[in-house]
Amino acid sequence: MFVTIVAVLCHLSGHDCTEVVVSNSNLDASLNLQNCLIGGQAGLAQWKNAHPIYRSDDWRIARFKCVAGQYVAKAKI
């Protein structure tokens, strides 16, 4: 099953929030819906620390979701 991990990141200075597709089954062959639900938070923390834009303390992960299938992130929410 194709799975997409989506994170909602919010900037601390305002109410700017954006959705970002973090990974999907094409990029990570070991990713499945169960792995996403169980270990998603730890993986997102590592992804955020390595990301050039979102790794600063000005951004926080508000929530994440594991979506079955292809997902297109919204620019602003």
All heavy atoms as a GROMACS GRO file, in nm:
protein
  590
    1MET      N    1   0.084  -0.118   0.000
    1MET     CA    2   0.000   0.000   0.000
    1MET      C    3   0.089   0.125   0.000
    1MET      O    4   0.186   0.133   0.073
    1MET     CB    5  -0.090   0.002   0.124
    1MET     CG    6  -0.167   0.130   0.137
    1MET     SD    7  -0.252   0.157   0.294
    1MET     CE    8  -0.363   0.023   0.300
    2PHE      N    9   0.054   0.219  -0.083
    2PHE     CA   10   0.127   0.346  -0.091
    2PHE      C   11   0.088   0.433   0.028
    2PHE      O   12  -0.030   0.452   0.057
    2PHE     CB   13   0.093   0.415  -0.223
    2PHE     CG   14   0.183   0.532  -0.252
    2PHE    CD1   15   0.308   0.513  -0.307
    2PHE    CD2   16   0.143   0.662  -0.223
    2PHE    CE1   17   0.391   0.620  -0.335
    2PHE    CE2   18   0.225   0.769  -0.250
    2PHE     CZ   19   0.349   0.748  -0.306
    3VAL      N   20   0.187   0.488   0.099
    3VAL     CA   21   0.164   0.570   0.219
    3VAL      C   22   0.241   0.701   0.205
    3VAL      O   23   0.354   0.702   0.157
    3VAL     CB   24   0.211   0.496   0.346
    3VAL    CG1   25   0.193   0.581   0.469
    3VAL    CG2   26   0.136   0.366   0.362
    4THR      N   27   0.179   0.810   0.248
    4THR     CA   28   0.243   0.941   0.248
    4THR      C   29   0.240   0.997   0.389
    4THR      O   30   0.137   0.992   0.456
    4THR     CB   31   0.168   1.039   0.154
    4THR    OG1   32   0.158   0.981   0.025
    4THR    CG2   33   0.239   1.172   0.144
    5ILE      N   34   0.355   1.050   0.437
    5ILE     CA   35   0.361   1.117   0.567
    5ILE      C   36   0.356   1.267   0.543
    5ILE      O   37   0.436   1.321   0.467
    5ILE     CB   38   0.490   1.083   0.643
    5ILE    CG1   39   0.502   0.932   0.664
    5ILE    CG2   40   0.494   1.156   0.777
    5ILE    CD1   41   0.633   0.890   0.725
    6VAL      N   42   0.260   1.332   0.609
    6VAL     CA   43   0.240   1.476   0.592
    6VAL      C   44   0.253   1.542   0.728
    6VAL      O   45   0.194   1.497   0.826
    6VAL     CB   46   0.100   1.504   0.534
    6VAL    CG1   47   0.080   1.654   0.513
    6VAL    CG2   48   0.079   1.429   0.404
    7ALA      N   49   0.331   1.651   0.734
    7ALA     CA   50   0.348   1.727   0.857
    7ALA      C   51   0.292   1.867   0.838
    7ALA      O   52   0.301   1.924   0.730
    7ALA     CB   53   0.495   1.737   0.895
    8VAL      N   54   0.231   1.920   0.945
    8VAL     CA   55   0.188   2.059   0.947
    8VAL      C   56   0.287   2.134   1.034
    8VAL      O   57   0.301   2.105   1.152
    8VAL     CB   58   0.044   2.074   1.001
    8VAL    CG1   59   0.007   2.221   1.011
    8VAL    CG2   60  -0.053   1.999   0.913
    9LEU      N   61   0.359   2.228   0.974
    9LEU     CA   62   0.460   2.307   1.045
    9LEU      C   63   0.411   2.450   1.058
    9LEU      O   64   0.360   2.507   0.962
    9LEU     CB   65   0.592   2.304   0.970
    9LEU     CG   66   0.654   2.165   0.970
    9LEU    CD1   67   0.683   2.120   0.830
    9LEU    CD2   68   0.778   2.165   1.054
   10CYS      N   69   0.426   2.506   1.179
   10CYS     CA   70   0.381   2.642   1.206
   10CYS      C   71   0.499   2.726   1.252
   10CYS      O   72   0.581   2.681   1.330
   10CYS     CB   73   0.272   2.643   1.313
   10CYS     SG   74   0.122   2.558   1.263
   11HIS      N   75   0.504   2.850   1.204
   11HIS     CA   76   0.607   2.944   1.244
   11HIS      C   77   0.566   3.008   1.375
   11HIS      O   78   0.450   3.046   1.393
   11HIS     CB   79   0.628   3.049   1.135
   11HIS     CG   80   0.756   3.124   1.150
   11HIS    ND1   81   0.765   3.240   1.220
   11HIS    CD2   82   0.880   3.095   1.104
   11HIS    CE1   83   0.890   3.282   1.216
   11HIS    NE2   84   0.963   3.196   1.146
   12LEU      N   85   0.657   3.019   1.470
   12LEU     CA   86   0.625   3.069   1.603
   12LEU      C   87   0.593   3.218   1.606
   12LEU      O   88   0.527   3.264   1.697
   12LEU     CB   89   0.740   3.038   1.699
   12LEU     CG   90   0.768   2.890   1.722
   12LEU    CD1   91   0.886   2.872   1.816
   12LEU    CD2   92   0.646   2.820   1.777
   13SER      N   93   0.638   3.296   1.508
   13SER     CA   94   0.616   3.440   1.511
   13SER      C   95   0.475   3.480   1.470
   13SER      O   96   0.435   3.592   1.490
   13SER     CB   97   0.716   3.511   1.420
   13SER     OG   98   0.691   3.475   1.285
   14GLY      N   99   0.401   3.388   1.412
   14GLY     CA  100   0.266   3.421   1.368
   14GLY      C  101   0.183   3.296   1.351
   14GLY      O  102   0.210   3.193   1.411
   15HIS      N  103   0.083   3.309   1.270
   15HIS     CA  104  -0.005   3.195   1.247
   15HIS      C  105   0.018   3.134   1.109
   15HIS      O  106  -0.074   3.081   1.048
   15HIS     CB  107  -0.151   3.239   1.262
   15HIS     CG  108  -0.184   3.284   1.400
   15HIS    ND1  109  -0.192   3.196   1.506
   15HIS    CD2  110  -0.209   3.406   1.451
   15HIS    CE1  111  -0.221   3.264   1.616
   15HIS    NE2  112  -0.232   3.392   1.586
   16ASP      N  113   0.140   3.147   1.059
   16ASP     CA  114   0.175   3.087   0.931
   16ASP      C  115   0.197   2.938   0.950
   16ASP      O  116   0.291   2.896   1.016
   16ASP     CB  117   0.302   3.148   0.875
   16ASP     CG  118   0.284   3.289   0.823
   16ASP    OD1  119   0.169   3.323   0.790
   16ASP    OD2  120   0.382   3.363   0.818
   17CYS      N  121   0.110   2.859   0.892
   17CYS     CA  122   0.124   2.714   0.895
   17CYS      C  123   0.122   2.661   0.752
   17CYS      O  124   0.053   2.715   0.666
   17CYS     CB  125   0.012   2.649   0.975
   17CYS     SG  126   0.017   2.687   1.151
   18THR      N  127   0.198   2.558   0.730
   18THR     CA  128   0.204   2.498   0.597
   18THR      C  129   0.213   2.346   0.609
   18THR      O  130   0.266   2.294   0.707
   18THR     CB  131   0.324   2.554   0.517
   18THR    OG1  132   0.318   2.504   0.385
   18THR    CG2  133   0.456   2.517   0.581
   19GLU      N  134   0.158   2.278   0.512
   19GLU     CA  135   0.169   2.133   0.506
   19GLU      C  136   0.289   2.097   0.421
   19GLU      O  137   0.316   2.161   0.320
   19GLU     CB  138   0.044   2.071   0.441
   19GLU     CG  139  -0.072   2.056   0.532
   19GLU     CD  140  -0.184   1.977   0.467
   19GLU    OE1  141  -0.196   1.975   0.344
   19GLU    OE2  142  -0.260   1.918   0.542
   20VAL      N  143   0.361   1.995   0.463
   20VAL     CA  144   0.478   1.948   0.390
   20VAL      C  145   0.471   1.796   0.380
   20VAL      O  146   0.449   1.728   0.481
   20VAL     CB  147   0.608   1.989   0.463
   20VAL    CG1  148   0.729   1.935   0.391
   20VAL    CG2  149   0.616   2.139   0.480
   21VAL      N  150   0.488   1.744   0.260
   21VAL     CA  151   0.499   1.600   0.242
   21VAL      C  152   0.641   1.562   0.283
   21VAL      O  153   0.738   1.605   0.222
   21VAL     CB  154   0.470   1.557   0.097
   21VAL    CG1  155   0.499   1.410   0.078
   21VAL    CG2  156   0.326   1.588   0.061
   22VAL      N  157   0.652   1.484   0.390
   22VAL     CA  158   0.782   1.448   0.446
   22VAL      C  159   0.843   1.330   0.371
   22VAL      O  160   0.961   1.331   0.336
   22VAL     CB  161   0.768   1.416   0.596
   22VAL    CG1  162   0.898   1.366   0.653
   22VAL    CG2  163   0.718   1.537   0.671
   23SER      N  164   0.764   1.229   0.347
   23SER     CA  165   0.814   1.110   0.279
   23SER      C  166   0.695   1.033   0.224
   23SER      O  167   0.580   1.060   0.258
   23SER     CB  168   0.893   1.022   0.376
   23SER     OG  169   0.954   0.915   0.307
   24ASN      N  170   0.726   0.935   0.141
   24ASN     CA  171   0.623   0.843   0.094
   24ASN      C  172   0.687   0.708   0.065
   24ASN      O  173   0.808   0.693   0.078
   24ASN     CB  174   0.548   0.900  -0.027
   24ASN     CG  175   0.636   0.922  -0.147
   24ASN    OD1  176   0.722   0.841  -0.179
   24ASN    ND2  177   0.616   1.034  -0.214
   25SER      N  178   0.606   0.614   0.028
   25SER     CA  179   0.654   0.477   0.007
   25SER      C  180   0.755   0.468  -0.108
   25SER      O  181   0.839   0.377  -0.108
   25SER     CB  182   0.537   0.384  -0.022
   25SER     OG  183   0.447   0.384   0.086
   26ASN      N  184   0.749   0.558  -0.203
   26ASN     CA  185   0.847   0.556  -0.313
   26ASN      C  186   0.986   0.595  -0.263
   26ASN      O  187   1.086   0.547  -0.314
   26ASN     CB  188   0.806   0.651  -0.425
   26ASN     CG  189   0.693   0.595  -0.508
   26ASN    OD1  190   0.664   0.477  -0.504
   26ASN    ND2  191   0.626   0.682  -0.581
   27LEU      N  192   0.993   0.686  -0.166
   27LEU     CA  193   1.122   0.731  -0.113
   27LEU      C  194   1.179   0.638  -0.007
   27LEU      O  195   1.300   0.633   0.013
   27LEU     CB  196   1.107   0.872  -0.056
   27LEU     CG  197   1.061   0.980  -0.154
   27LEU    CD1  198   1.035   1.110  -0.081
   27LEU    CD2  199   1.164   0.998  -0.263
   28ASP      N  200   1.092   0.570   0.066
   28ASP     CA  201   1.134   0.480   0.174
   28ASP      C  202   1.057   0.349   0.161
   28ASP      O  203   0.940   0.342   0.196
   28ASP     CB  204   1.106   0.546   0.309
   28ASP     CG  205   1.153   0.463   0.427
   28ASP    OD1  206   1.209   0.354   0.406
   28ASP    OD2  207   1.134   0.508   0.541
   29ALA      N  208   1.123   0.247   0.111
   29ALA     CA  209   1.057   0.119   0.084
   29ALA      C  210   1.006   0.050   0.210
   29ALA      O  211   0.913  -0.030   0.205
   29ALA     CB  212   1.152   0.027   0.009
   30SER      N  213   1.064   0.081   0.327
   30SER     CA  214   1.020   0.017   0.451
   30SER      C  215   0.898   0.085   0.512
   30SER      O  216   0.845   0.039   0.612
   30SER     CB  217   1.135   0.019   0.553
   30SER     OG  218   1.164   0.152   0.592
   31LEU      N  219   0.853   0.194   0.452
   31LEU     CA  220   0.740   0.269   0.507
   31LEU      C  221   0.608   0.200   0.476
   31LEU      O  222   0.579   0.167   0.362
   31LEU     CB  223   0.738   0.412   0.448
   31LEU     CG  224   0.627   0.503   0.496
   31LEU    CD1  225   0.640   0.531   0.646
   31LEU    CD2  226   0.630   0.634   0.419
   32ASN      N  227   0.532   0.176   0.580
   32ASN     CA  228   0.395   0.129   0.564
   32ASN      C  229   0.308   0.203   0.666
   32ASN      O  230   0.358   0.279   0.749
   32ASN     CB  231   0.385  -0.024   0.578
   32ASN     CG  232   0.428  -0.075   0.713
   32ASN    OD1  233   0.402  -0.014   0.816
   32ASN    ND2  234   0.497  -0.189   0.714
   33LEU      N  235   0.178   0.183   0.661
   33LEU     CA  236   0.087   0.259   0.746
   33LEU      C  237   0.112   0.232   0.894
   33LEU      O  238   0.113   0.325   0.975
   33LEU     CB  239  -0.057   0.227   0.709
   33LEU     CG  240  -0.163   0.323   0.759
   33LEU    CD1  241  -0.134   0.465   0.716
   33LEU    CD2  242  -0.301   0.282   0.711
   34GLN      N  243   0.141   0.110   0.930
   34GLN     CA  244   0.166   0.076   1.070
   34GLN      C  245   0.294   0.143   1.121
   34GLN      O  246   0.296   0.200   1.229
   34GLN     CB  247   0.176  -0.075   1.087
   34GLN     CG  248   0.192  -0.118   1.231
   34GLN     CD  249   0.195  -0.269   1.247
   34GLN    OE1  250   0.193  -0.343   1.149
   34GLN    NE2  251   0.199  -0.315   1.369
   35ASN      N  252   0.403   0.137   1.043
   35ASN     CA  253   0.528   0.203   1.083
   35ASN      C  254   0.509   0.353   1.098
   35ASN      O  255   0.567   0.415   1.187
   35ASN     CB  256   0.638   0.178   0.980
   35ASN     CG  257   0.684   0.036   0.977
   35ASN    OD1  258   0.651  -0.044   1.064
   35ASN    ND2  259   0.761   0.002   0.876
   36CYS      N  260   0.431   0.411   1.011
   36CYS     CA  261   0.407   0.555   1.016
   36CYS      C  262   0.333   0.593   1.144
   36CYS      O  263   0.371   0.688   1.212
   36CYS     CB  264   0.327   0.599   0.894
   36CYS     SG  265   0.290   0.775   0.891
   37LEU      N  266   0.230   0.518   1.176
   37LEU     CA  267   0.151   0.550   1.296
   37LEU      C  268   0.229   0.527   1.425
   37LEU      O  269   0.218   0.605   1.519
   37LEU     CB  270   0.022   0.466   1.296
   37LEU     CG  271  -0.077   0.500   1.186
   37LEU    CD1  272  -0.189   0.396   1.183
   37LEU    CD2  273  -0.134   0.639   1.204
   38ILE      N  274   0.310   0.423   1.428
   38ILE     CA  275   0.384   0.390   1.552
   38ILE      C  276   0.509   0.476   1.568
   38ILE      O  277   0.535   0.528   1.676
   38ILE     CB  278   0.421   0.240   1.553
   38ILE    CG1  279   0.294   0.156   1.566
   38ILE    CG2  280   0.518   0.209   1.666
   38ILE    CD1  281   0.316   0.007   1.550
   39GLY      N  282   0.588   0.493   1.463
   39GLY     CA  283   0.715   0.562   1.476
   39GLY      C  284   0.722   0.696   1.406
   39GLY      O  285   0.831   0.749   1.385
   40GLY      N  286   0.609   0.752   1.370
   40GLY     CA  287   0.607   0.875   1.294
   40GLY      C  288   0.667   0.994   1.366
   40GLY      O  289   0.740   1.074   1.306
   41GLN      N  290   0.640   1.009   1.495
   41GLN     CA  291   0.690   1.125   1.568
   41GLN      C  292   0.842   1.128   1.574
   41GLN      O  293   0.904   1.233   1.555
   41GLN     CB  294   0.633   1.128   1.709
   41GLN     CG  295   0.488   1.170   1.713
   41GLN     CD  296   0.434   1.174   1.854
   41GLN    OE1  297   0.467   1.089   1.936
   41GLN    NE2  298   0.350   1.272   1.882
   42ALA      N  299   0.904   1.016   1.601
   42ALA     CA  300   1.051   1.011   1.609
   42ALA      C  301   1.113   1.041   1.473
   42ALA      O  302   1.210   1.116   1.463
   42ALA     CB  303   1.096   0.875   1.659
   43GLY      N  304   1.056   0.985   1.368
   43GLY     CA  305   1.107   1.011   1.233
   43GLY      C  306   1.091   1.157   1.193
   43GLY      O  307   1.178   1.214   1.128
   44LEU      N  308   0.980   1.218   1.233
   44LEU     CA  309   0.959   1.359   1.202
   44LEU      C  310   1.058   1.449   1.275
   44LEU      O  311   1.104   1.549   1.220
   44LEU     CB  312   0.816   1.400   1.237
   44LEU     CG  313   0.711   1.360   1.136
   44LEU    CD1  314   0.572   1.391   1.191
   44LEU    CD2  315   0.732   1.428   1.005
   45ALA      N  316   1.090   1.416   1.398
   45ALA     CA  317   1.188   1.494   1.474
   45ALA      C  318   1.324   1.490   1.404
   45ALA      O  319   1.391   1.593   1.392
   45ALA     CB  320   1.198   1.443   1.616
   46GLN      N  321   1.364   1.374   1.357
   46GLN     CA  322   1.491   1.362   1.285
   46GLN      C  323   1.486   1.438   1.153
   46GLN      O  324   1.581   1.506   1.115
   46GLN     CB  325   1.523   1.215   1.259
   46GLN     CG  326   1.557   1.139   1.384
   46GLN     CD  327   1.575   0.991   1.356
   46GLN    OE1  328   1.544   0.941   1.248
   46GLN    NE2  329   1.625   0.918   1.455
   47TRP      N  330   1.373   1.428   1.082
   47TRP     CA  331   1.358   1.498   0.955
   47TRP      C  332   1.366   1.649   0.976
   47TRP      O  333   1.434   1.719   0.903
   47TRP     CB  334   1.224   1.460   0.891
   47TRP     CG  335   1.190   1.542   0.771
   47TRP    CD1  336   1.232   1.521   0.644
   47TRP    CD2  337   1.111   1.662   0.768
   47TRP    NE1  338   1.182   1.618   0.560
   47TRP    CE2  339   1.107   1.706   0.634
   47TRP    CE3  340   1.042   1.734   0.863
   47TRP    CZ2  341   1.038   1.820   0.595
   47TRP    CZ3  342   0.973   1.848   0.824
   47TRP    CH2  343   0.971   1.889   0.692
   48LYS      N  344   1.298   1.701   1.080
   48LYS     CA  345   1.299   1.844   1.108
   48LYS      C  346   1.439   1.894   1.140
   48LYS      O  347   1.481   1.999   1.093
   48LYS     CB  348   1.205   1.878   1.223
   48LYS     CG  349   1.195   2.028   1.251
   48LYS     CD  350   1.107   2.054   1.371
   48LYS     CE  351   1.103   2.200   1.407
   48LYS     NZ  352   1.229   2.258   1.444
   49ASN      N  353   1.514   1.819   1.219
   49ASN     CA  354   1.650   1.858   1.254
   49ASN      C  355   1.744   1.861   1.134
   49ASN      O  356   1.842   1.935   1.133
   49ASN     CB  357   1.707   1.767   1.362
   49ASN     CG  358   1.645   1.794   1.496
   49ASN    OD1  359   1.597   1.903   1.523
   49ASN    ND2  360   1.645   1.694   1.583
   50ALA      N  361   1.716   1.782   1.033
   50ALA     CA  362   1.802   1.775   0.915
   50ALA      C  363   1.755   1.868   0.802
   50ALA      O  364   1.829   1.892   0.708
   50ALA     CB  365   1.807   1.632   0.863
   51HIS      N  366   1.633   1.921   0.812
   51HIS     CA  367   1.578   2.002   0.704
   51HIS      C  368   1.637   2.143   0.707
   51HIS      O  369   1.641   2.207   0.812
   51HIS     CB  370   1.426   2.010   0.715
   51HIS     CG  371   1.360   2.054   0.590
   51HIS    ND1  372   1.352   2.186   0.553
   51HIS    CD2  373   1.302   1.984   0.491
   51HIS    CE1  374   1.290   2.194   0.438
   51HIS    NE2  375   1.258   2.073   0.397
   52PRO      N  376   1.683   2.196   0.593
   52PRO     CA  377   1.750   2.327   0.593
   52PRO      C  378   1.658   2.445   0.629
   52PRO      O  379   1.705   2.542   0.685
   52PRO     CB  380   1.802   2.341   0.451
   52PRO     CG  381   1.728   2.242   0.370
   52PRO     CD  382   1.683   2.134   0.463
   53ILE      N  383   1.530   2.436   0.601
   53ILE     CA  384   1.439   2.547   0.630
   53ILE      C  385   1.376   2.534   0.768
   53ILE      O  386   1.372   2.629   0.846
   53ILE     CB  387   1.328   2.556   0.524
   53ILE    CG1  388   1.388   2.587   0.388
   53ILE    CG2  389   1.224   2.661   0.562
   53ILE    CD1  390   1.289   2.578   0.274
   54TYR      N  391   1.328   2.417   0.802
   54TYR     CA  392   1.246   2.398   0.921
   54TYR      C  393   1.324   2.356   1.046
   54TYR      O  394   1.265   2.338   1.151
   54TYR     CB  395   1.135   2.295   0.893
   54TYR     CG  396   1.047   2.336   0.779
   54TYR    CD1  397   1.042   2.261   0.662
   54TYR    CD2  398   0.969   2.450   0.787
   54TYR    CE1  399   0.961   2.299   0.557
   54TYR    CE2  400   0.888   2.489   0.682
   54TYR     CZ  401   0.884   2.412   0.567
   54TYR     OH  402   0.803   2.451   0.463
   55ARG      N  403   1.455   2.341   1.038
   55ARG     CA  404   1.530   2.293   1.153
   55ARG      C  405   1.548   2.397   1.263
   55ARG      O  406   1.582   2.365   1.375
   55ARG     CB  407   1.666   2.239   1.111
   55ARG     CG  408   1.764   2.343   1.068
   55ARG     CD  409   1.899   2.282   1.041
   55ARG     NE  410   1.978   2.372   0.959
   55ARG     CZ  411   2.062   2.333   0.867
   55ARG    NH1  412   2.080   2.205   0.846
   55ARG    NH2  413   2.128   2.420   0.797
   56SER      N  414   1.524   2.525   1.234
   56SER     CA  415   1.540   2.627   1.337
   56SER      C  416   1.429   2.616   1.442
   56SER      O  417   1.325   2.554   1.419
   56SER     CB  418   1.538   2.767   1.275
   56SER     OG  419   1.407   2.801   1.236
   57ASP      N  420   1.453   2.678   1.557
   57ASP     CA  421   1.354   2.675   1.664
   57ASP      C  422   1.235   2.765   1.636
   57ASP      O  423   1.140   2.769   1.714
   57ASP     CB  424   1.419   2.717   1.797
   57ASP     CG  425   1.516   2.612   1.848
   57ASP    OD1  426   1.502   2.494   1.810
   57ASP    OD2  427   1.606   2.647   1.927
   58ASP      N  428   1.238   2.837   1.523
   58ASP     CA  429   1.125   2.921   1.485
   58ASP      C  430   1.008   2.841   1.430
   58ASP      O  431   0.898   2.893   1.417
   58ASP     CB  432   1.169   3.023   1.379
   58ASP     CG  433   1.269   3.123   1.433
   58ASP    OD1  434   1.276   3.140   1.556
   58ASP    OD2  435   1.340   3.185   1.352
   59TRP      N  436   1.033   2.716   1.396
   59TRP     CA  437   0.929   2.630   1.341
   59TRP      C  438   0.899   2.516   1.438
   59TRP      O  439   0.988   2.464   1.502
   59TRP     CB  440   0.972   2.570   1.207
   59TRP     CG  441   0.978   2.670   1.098
   59TRP    CD1  442   1.087   2.742   1.060
   59TRP    CD2  443   0.872   2.710   1.012
   59TRP    NE1  444   1.054   2.825   0.955
   59TRP    CE2  445   0.922   2.807   0.924
   59TRP    CE3  446   0.738   2.673   1.001
   59TRP    CZ2  447   0.844   2.867   0.826
   59TRP    CZ3  448   0.660   2.732   0.904
   59TRP    CH2  449   0.713   2.829   0.818
   60ARG      N  450   0.771   2.479   1.445
   60ARG     CA  451   0.732   2.364   1.527
   60ARG      C  452   0.641   2.274   1.446
   60ARG      O  453   0.570   2.320   1.356
   60ARG     CB  454   0.663   2.408   1.655
   60ARG     CG  455   0.528   2.473   1.634
   60ARG     CD  456   0.461   2.510   1.766
   60ARG     NE  457   0.336   2.578   1.741
   60ARG     CZ  458   0.220   2.518   1.716
   60ARG    NH1  459   0.214   2.387   1.713
   60ARG    NH2  460   0.111   2.589   1.693
   61ILE      N  461   0.644   2.147   1.478
   61ILE     CA  462   0.554   2.052   1.413
   61ILE      C  463   0.423   2.054   1.493
   61ILE      O  464   0.420   2.014   1.609
   61ILE     CB  465   0.613   1.911   1.410
   61ILE    CG1  466   0.742   1.910   1.328
   61ILE    CG2  467   0.512   1.812   1.351
   61ILE    CD1  468   0.818   1.780   1.332
   62ALA      N  469   0.318   2.104   1.432
   62ALA     CA  470   0.189   2.113   1.499
   62ALA      C  471   0.119   1.978   1.502
   62ALA      O  472   0.059   1.941   1.603
   62ALA     CB  473   0.100   2.217   1.430
   63ARG      N  474   0.126   1.906   1.391
   63ARG     CA  475   0.065   1.773   1.383
   63ARG      C  476   0.119   1.702   1.260
   63ARG      O  477   0.182   1.763   1.176
   63ARG     CB  478  -0.087   1.781   1.381
   63ARG     CG  479  -0.145   1.857   1.265
   63ARG     CD  480  -0.296   1.875   1.280
   63ARG     NE  481  -0.350   1.953   1.172
   63ARG     CZ  482  -0.358   2.085   1.167
   63ARG    NH1  483  -0.313   2.154   1.268
   63ARG    NH2  484  -0.409   2.147   1.064
   64PHE      N  485   0.090   1.574   1.254
   64PHE     CA  486   0.127   1.498   1.135
   64PHE      C  487   0.018   1.397   1.109
   64PHE      O  488  -0.065   1.368   1.195
   64PHE     CB  489   0.264   1.431   1.151
   64PHE     CG  490   0.263   1.305   1.232
   64PHE    CD1  491   0.260   1.181   1.170
   64PHE    CD2  492   0.266   1.309   1.370
   64PHE    CE1  493   0.260   1.065   1.245
   64PHE    CE2  494   0.266   1.194   1.446
   64PHE     CZ  495   0.263   1.071   1.383
   65LYS      N  496   0.017   1.346   0.987
   65LYS     CA  497  -0.080   1.242   0.953
   65LYS      C  498  -0.017   1.145   0.855
   65LYS      O  499   0.074   1.179   0.780
   65LYS     CB  500  -0.208   1.302   0.896
   65LYS     CG  501  -0.193   1.388   0.774
   65LYS     CD  502  -0.325   1.452   0.738
   65LYS     CE  503  -0.306   1.560   0.632
   65LYS     NZ  504  -0.432   1.628   0.604
   66CYS      N  505  -0.065   1.025   0.862
   66CYS     CA  506  -0.024   0.918   0.772
   66CYS      C  507  -0.142   0.896   0.676
   66CYS      O  508  -0.251   0.862   0.720
   66CYS     CB  509   0.006   0.791   0.848
   66CYS     SG  510   0.131   0.813   0.976
   67VAL      N  511  -0.119   0.917   0.549
   67VAL     CA  512  -0.225   0.910   0.449
   67VAL      C  513  -0.204   0.789   0.360
   67VAL      O  514  -0.094   0.772   0.306
   67VAL     CB  515  -0.226   1.040   0.364
   67VAL    CG1  516  -0.337   1.034   0.261
   67VAL    CG2  517  -0.238   1.162   0.452
   68ALA      N  518  -0.306   0.708   0.347
   68ALA     CA  519  -0.301   0.597   0.254
   68ALA      C  520  -0.319   0.652   0.113
   68ALA      O  521  -0.419   0.716   0.084
   68ALA     CB  522  -0.409   0.495   0.286
   69GLY      N  523  -0.218   0.634   0.030
   69GLY     CA  524  -0.226   0.682  -0.107
   69GLY      C  525  -0.145   0.809  -0.127
   69GLY      O  526  -0.074   0.855  -0.037
   70GLN      N  527  -0.156   0.864  -0.246
   70GLN     CA  528  -0.084   0.987  -0.283
   70GLN      C  529  -0.154   1.106  -0.220
   70GLN      O  530  -0.276   1.112  -0.216
   70GLN     CB  531  -0.085   1.001  -0.436
   70GLN     CG  532  -0.004   1.116  -0.488
   70GLN     CD  533   0.146   1.093  -0.474
   70GLN    OE1  534   0.193   0.981  -0.472
   70GLN    NE2  535   0.220   1.201  -0.466
   71TYR      N  536  -0.078   1.204  -0.173
   71TYR     CA  537  -0.132   1.323  -0.109
   71TYR      C  538  -0.058   1.445  -0.162
   71TYR      O  539   0.064   1.445  -0.172
   71TYR     CB  540  -0.118   1.315   0.043
   71TYR     CG  541  -0.184   1.428   0.116
   71TYR    CD1  542  -0.318   1.422   0.148
   71TYR    CD2  543  -0.113   1.541   0.153
   71TYR    CE1  544  -0.380   1.526   0.216
   71TYR    CE2  545  -0.174   1.646   0.221
   71TYR     CZ  546  -0.308   1.636   0.252
   71TYR     OH  547  -0.369   1.740   0.318
   72VAL      N  548  -0.132   1.548  -0.195
   72VAL     CA  549  -0.074   1.674  -0.239
   72VAL      C  550  -0.093   1.775  -0.127
   72VAL      O  551  -0.206   1.802  -0.086
   72VAL     CB  552  -0.140   1.724  -0.370
   72VAL    CG1  553  -0.082   1.859  -0.411
   72VAL    CG2  554  -0.123   1.623  -0.480
   73ALA      N  555   0.016   1.827  -0.074
   73ALA     CA  556   0.010   1.918   0.039
   73ALA      C  557  -0.045   2.054  -0.002
   73ALA      O  558  -0.023   2.100  -0.113
   73ALA     CB  559   0.150   1.937   0.100
   74LYS      N  560  -0.117   2.116   0.091
   74LYS     CA  561  -0.167   2.252   0.070
   74LYS      C  562  -0.056   2.350   0.103
   74LYS      O  563   0.021   2.328   0.196
   74LYS     CB  564  -0.287   2.277   0.162
   74LYS     CG  565  -0.402   2.183   0.136
   74LYS     CD  566  -0.512   2.206   0.238
   74LYS     CE  567  -0.622   2.106   0.222
   74LYS     NZ  568  -0.617   1.999   0.316
   75ALA      N  569  -0.048   2.459   0.032
   75ALA     CA  570   0.059   2.557   0.054
   75ALA      C  571   0.044   2.625   0.189
   75ALA      O  572   0.138   2.633   0.266
   75ALA     CB  573   0.060   2.660  -0.057
   76LYS      N  574  -0.071   2.677   0.220
   76LYS     CA  575  -0.098   2.745   0.348
   76LYS      C  576  -0.228   2.690   0.404
   76LYS      O  577  -0.322   2.665   0.331
   76LYS     CB  578  -0.112   2.896   0.329
   76LYS     CG  579   0.011   2.966   0.279
   76LYS     CD  580   0.096   3.004   0.393
   76LYS     CE  581   0.219   3.081   0.341
   76LYS     NZ  582   0.304   3.123   0.443
   77ILE      N  583  -0.231   2.674   0.535
   77ILE     CA  584  -0.356   2.630   0.597
   77ILE      C  585  -0.388   2.719   0.716
   77ILE      O  586  -0.308   2.792   0.764
   77ILE     CB  587  -0.351   2.483   0.638
   77ILE    CG1  588  -0.235   2.457   0.733
   77ILE    CG2  589  -0.342   2.395   0.517
   77ILE    CD1  590  -0.238   2.322   0.794
   0.00000   0.00000   0.00000
